[in-house]
Each structure stands twice: as C-alpha cells, then as structure tokens.
C-alpha cells in the first residue's frame, strides 16, 4: 500500500479529490431530496426496473453475439475426401482443449507453438508411419498455409468483432500490463465506499456484479473463440494440404476441362468446347440391358444406335448431355460390363462422377452384376483422396413383367392397385437386395419405343437430387488431375530455369572477372 501511495503526487491527488467532491455529492444529496419529497420508493422501483431491463438487453446481446461467433466458426468442408474426417476430429479435439489461460495473448511465440501442434496432429494422421510427419510439408505449401490462414482469420475478425479495425496489438498488451495496477486502484475505491456509504456501496457492487459477469464472460469467450478459430483455420488448411487438395495456384480446379474431358468433348457431338469441367455420367450394365436405349430416353430423341443383338456399343462413347438443372455434362455409353476387362472398367468408373447401372427386370441372374459392383466399391474404398460417385440402378424392361400383356401406366408403387404394379414393386425390392443398394436408388423404367415411362420425371429427378454428391466427386477428381498437371508444370519450369541459369553461368563468371 505504501509503495502504491508513494507513486502518486499528493497535491495532484488532493486536486482530484476537490474536483470530484461536488460530483460525488450529487448522489447522496439527490437521494436525500427524494426521501424528503417521499419519492424515494418510486425511484428505487424505477432503478430496479431499468436495471433489470438493461441487464436483460445485455444478456440478449450476449446470446446474440455468441450465436454470431458460432455461425462464424470454421466448419469441415463437405468436399473433403473421406480421409479428412478423422483429421478434422483431431483438430476439433485440440480446439476444445485450448484454454485462454494456457496461451496468454502477450506471448506471440506461444501461438506459433499452438499452430505447430495443430499441424503435427494433422500430419500424423495422414502420415502415421513417418517419424517426422511435419517434414512431409514442402516449403511453398508451408508458406501458403500461413498466408491463407492469416488472411481468413483477418477477414473473420474484421467482419465479426466490433471496432477490431481500431484495435492494435499494443493496446491489448498495454491493457493486460496495466490490469494488476488497475485492479489495486479499484480495490481501494471499493473499500473506501464501504466505509463512507455502505448502502450506496452495496447497490453499486450489486450492479457491478450484474454488469461485470456479462463483460468478463464476453472477454474470456472472445479470446477463447479466437484461439479455437486459429486452431480450426490452421487445421483446415493443413487438411487441404495433406489430403492432396491444396494447389499452389488460386484457380478453381474445375475452371477448365481436364485433358481427358477435353478429348472426350472433342469426340462427342458438342458444338464447341466449354470453359469448365463437365460432369461425367457413366452408363454401365450387362450387354443388352438397355444402356443405349436409356441414353436415348434421357435425350428424349434417338442419339445412340440400338439393336437387339448384344455388344452394339464397342467402346466408351461420350455424348454431350443437357437438361434443366444440368448445364454441363458428358454421358458415356459403354460396352456390356461382361464385355469389358476389369482394368478398363475400373478406369472408366474411376473417372466417373455418377454411375447409372442398368439392370433388366426380367433377368434374375444378377450374381455377375453384384460381383462387378462389389469390385468397384472396393476400388472406391481404396481411394482415400476421392469420394465414390453416387450410384443409381435403372431397372429396365419393367413392361415385360407379369402380366406381360398389361401396360397401363402410371403405376403407383406406394399403393399398388394392380398385378403389374405389384410385380414392379417386387422387382425393385429384389434388385435392391441383390445389388446391395438402397431401395430409393432403384428407379424402374420402360425404355421400349413408344412406351417410354418414368424417365423424364422420376429418373431425371433422382439424377438431379444426387447432383451435389456428383459435383463433390467431380471436384476431387479435378483436384487430382490439376495436382498432377501442376507437378509436371513446376518440374518443367524449374528444369528450364535451371538450364537457362547454367547456360548463362559462363558469361556471368567472365563479367565478374572483368570487373575485378
């Protein structure tokens, strides 16, 4: 106490007290006047009502600001590959463990340690067998992560924290540095109040507790949110990198067609090559199941040659497909899955963003179809950097089901009222079980000439309903292709620059000797 008082000029303190006495006297004199005119009780009631209203408004603002912070939190990207889900769980776990008291705001180096811990968790998830997983991070990608995480965090703080554009780091550090001294002065003031005016001191302390509870919580919560958001931002970009999705360029992966799609667009009947990457829809199924007829039905006109004989289609044939809600797509007619070798089939399915598997309703032998689909599912599961394309089973030839001569569509499968509707429903359920696909993904259709049924409405609706999943599959496919293109482009440019430097090296040495 003596040390504190010795720092204060007594004459200046006396001048401050003399200036403050008239102002401080207003409250007790005002209370005395209210008591004399018998209005003190009304003033107290108004005080309680206004204080309660103010506290309620403050509590509402606090909840509103908390909701804003929750909305502003970094969320996992739905376009991430499956391997990223476990990494994000580790990032969220670290964010939950991050407490403001463990990472003081004045110690900037500590925040670097927190970012490194985040990187190590993600790196260890993607490289569990490496002793130093952080060493798998290239120098350009390291700088890119820091740059983008800082940029996003800056935008988030600027957009969601009031007056943050006027707040300096020095102000925060000075505020924390002077906090102990300010607490001691406040303690002296409060102690003096209890001696001079106990009733007023009690009222002031009660109001301060109501206000201070909200303010203190907001301050701690704000800094805690910034720390957690820092962990999430660094973790999100680390996942982008270690999952193979982070490119050094800022261009969108699907901004232009990949080499494979550009070739297929030229081979299709497209009038001109589009700027973006098309959605690739692959039609698969056994020979003579109705694949070419399905493509014709999707177009609404004859585009593909069909025949009663099997193997009408000899190779993968692309066609430009357009429909309301589907602006840019290629659909591929294929030979029968029983006529394709396994590697060709896997390659075609691996480049697809959606698969339409055509299965004939009047053919019960689906064991080969199940084996092929299981093989493709296993191949998709091995690709941790890609998501499997959505699968729809198109159940063709439903007009051939019993009773064969009946064909009076439409048929309500929710409440079948005819033998034909019951047969179609039974076929859908059997195919769903045989091929291990959800029953909602089995679409019964008729593709016979003059009998097209359930294509324009139900099948197209199912395709468009799975468009988001197909676009995520396309994004990851394009990122893989762009990553390969970027690697080769960088190697080519680096070798060219190195060769140019070596060619100019003799001239540089000669010039250096001449200057000497």
Helices and strands as residue ranges (DSSP letters): H 2-6, H 10-36, H 40-72, H 84-97, G 100-102, H 108-126, G 133-136, H 139-160, G 164-166, H 169-196, H 198-242, H 259-267, E 279-285, H 291-299, E 317-323, E 326-333, G 337-339, H 342-350, E 354-360, H 367-382, E 390-396, G 398-400, H 419-435, G 439-441, E 442-444, I 455-459, H 460-465, H 467-515
